[in-house]
């Protein structure tokens, strides 16, 4: 154990110490009254508090149905494009009206989930581009635009984990890979 040498305080340090100790009131001894300060102007009253609406937390099954399907990850999409992952099922919606296509897609996704399929291909077609189309004629490629909206709908969300545009060998922008949610037991 080493011994420390303490130096003696200088005259200046002693003078400062005594000045500090005189300005401090020891605990238990009454303090001198400070000089009276000018009264502060009155502050305006704070605005009334707004009550926040408290909602109960949604049940777990409600939360699941509110979730939006997520896009497919790049690794899975790349493996699908190279043919290293198999597609479990496919449906072709070419030439169908919106009403028929929506019904068939809903039935197909329900059946795919029941059968335990994990990844399916939904072929919508690209729609034919026509330059001679009049302004009042319906636009082509309707299913290509509508199927993603249907997959996001509350009706089909319980069946879909995620979806993304298919690789060129599977139809490119005219088809979608759809991951099917596992069925709860």
C-alpha positions in Angstrom: 0.0 0.0 0.0 1.4 3.3 -1.0 1.3 6.3 1.3 0.1 9.5 -0.2 1.4 12.9 0.8 -1.1 15.6 1.2 0.0 19.2 0.7 -1.1 22.1 2.8 -3.6 24.5 1.3 -2.3 27.8 0.2 -3.4 31.1 1.8 -5.6 31.9 -1.3 -7.3 28.5 -1.1 -8.0 28.9 2.6 -9.5 32.4 2.0 -11.8 30.9 -0.7 -12.8 28.0 1.5 -13.8 30.3 4.4 -15.8 32.5 2.0 -17.8 29.4 0.8 -18.4 28.0 4.3 -19.8 31.4 5.5 -22.4 31.4 2.7 -23.7 28.0 3.5 -26.3 27.4 6.2 -25.8 24.1 8.1 -28.6 21.6 8.2 -30.9 22.1 11.2 -30.1 25.8 11.6 -32.8 28.2 10.3 -31.7 30.0 7.1 -31.8 33.8 6.8 -34.8 35.2 5.0 -33.9 36.0 1.4 -34.9 39.4 0.1 -38.4 39.5 -1.3 -38.5 39.2 -5.0 -41.0 41.0 -7.2 -44.2 38.9 -7.7 -44.3 37.1 -11.0 -47.0 38.0 -13.5 -49.9 35.5 -13.6 -49.6 32.9 -16.3 -52.6 32.1 -18.4 -54.4 28.9 -17.5 -53.4 25.9 -19.6 -55.9 24.8 -22.2 -58.3 22.0 -21.1 -56.9 18.6 -21.7 -58.5 16.6 -24.5 -59.4 13.1 -23.6 -58.0 10.5 -26.0 -60.3 7.8 -27.2 -59.2 4.5 -25.6 -59.9 1.5 -27.8 -59.5 -2.1 -26.6 -56.6 -3.9 -28.3 -57.8 -5.9 -31.3 -58.0 -9.7 -30.8 -55.3 -11.7 -32.4 -57.4 -13.0 -35.2 -58.6 -9.5 -36.0 -55.0 -8.3 -36.2 -54.1 -11.1 -38.6 -56.8 -10.1 -41.0 -55.8 -6.4 -40.9 -52.3 -7.1 -42.0 -51.6 -6.4 -45.6 -49.9 -9.1 -47.7 -46.2 -8.4 -48.0 -44.1 -8.6 -51.1 -42.1 -11.7 -51.8 -38.5 -11.5 -50.7 -35.8 -11.3 -53.4 -34.2 -14.6 -52.5 -37.5 -16.5 -53.1 -38.2 -14.6 -56.3 -34.7 -15.3 -57.6 -35.0 -19.0 -56.8 -38.4 -19.2 -58.5 -37.0 -17.4 -61.6 -34.2 -19.9 -61.9 -36.5 -22.9 -61.4 -35.1 -24.0 -58.1 -38.4 -23.7 -56.2 -41.5 -25.5 -57.5 -44.9 -23.8 -57.9 -47.5 -25.9 -56.2 -50.5 -24.8 -58.3 -51.6 -22.3 -61.0 -54.8 -20.7 -62.2 -55.3 -18.9 -65.5 -57.8 -16.1 -65.5 -57.3 -15.2 -69.2 -60.5 -14.2 -70.9 -62.7 -14.1 -67.8 -64.9 -11.2 -66.7 -64.0 -9.6 -63.4 -66.9 -11.2 -61.6 -66.1 -14.7 -62.8 -62.4 -14.2 -62.2 -62.9 -12.9 -58.7 -65.0 -15.9 -57.8 -62.7 -18.4 -59.3 -59.6 -16.8 -57.6 -61.4 -16.9 -54.2 -62.3 -20.5 -54.6 -58.8 -21.4 -55.9 -57.0 -19.7 -52.9 -59.4 -21.4 -50.5 -58.8 -24.8 -52.0 -55.0 -24.2 -52.2 -55.0 -23.4 -48.5 -57.1 -26.5 -47.7 -54.7 -28.7 -49.7 -51.7 -27.2 -47.9 -50.2 -25.6 -51.0 -47.6 -22.9 -50.2 -46.9 -21.1 -53.5 -49.2 -20.7 -56.5 -49.1 -18.8 -59.8 -52.0 -16.6 -60.7 -52.0 -15.8 -64.5 -53.8 -12.6 -65.3 -52.5 -11.8 -68.7 -51.1 -8.4 -69.7 -54.1 -7.2 -71.7 -53.8 -6.2 -75.3 -52.8 -2.6 -76.1 -55.0 -1.1 -78.7 -54.4 2.2 -80.2 -57.8 2.4 -82.0 -59.7 2.1 -78.7 -62.3 4.7 -78.3 -62.5 6.8 -75.1 -65.8 5.1 -74.0 -64.5 1.5 -74.5 -63.2 -0.3 -71.4 -59.5 -0.4 -71.0 -57.7 -3.7 -71.5 -55.6 -5.4 -68.8 -58.3 -5.1 -66.1 -57.5 -8.3 -64.4 -53.8 -7.4 -64.2 -54.8 -4.3 -62.2 -57.6 -5.8 -60.2 -56.0 -9.1 -58.9 -53.6 -7.3 -56.6 -56.5 -5.3 -55.2 -58.4 -8.5 -54.6 -55.5 -10.1 -52.9 -55.4 -7.1 -50.5 -59.1 -7.2 -49.8 -60.4 -8.4 -46.5 -62.1 -11.4 -48.2 -58.8 -12.9 -49.6 -56.3 -11.6 -47.0 -56.8 -14.7 -44.7 -55.4 -16.9 -47.5 -52.5 -14.7 -48.7 -49.2 -14.1 -47.0 -47.7 -12.2 -49.8 -47.5 -11.8 -53.6 -45.2 -10.4 -56.2 -44.7 -10.2 -60.0 -43.7 -13.4 -61.6 -40.4 -14.0 -63.4 -40.3 -13.8 -67.1 -40.4 -17.5 -67.6 -43.7 -17.7 -65.7 -45.4 -14.8 -67.4 -43.6 -11.7 -66.2 -45.9 -8.8 -65.5 -48.9 -10.9 -66.7 -48.7 -13.2 -63.7 -48.2 -13.1 -59.9 -46.6 -15.5 -57.4 -48.9 -15.8 -54.4 -47.7 -17.3 -51.1 -50.5 -19.1 -49.3 -51.1 -18.7 -45.6 -51.0 -21.9 -43.6 -54.4 -23.1 -42.3 -55.0 -22.7 -38.6 -55.9 -26.0 -36.9 
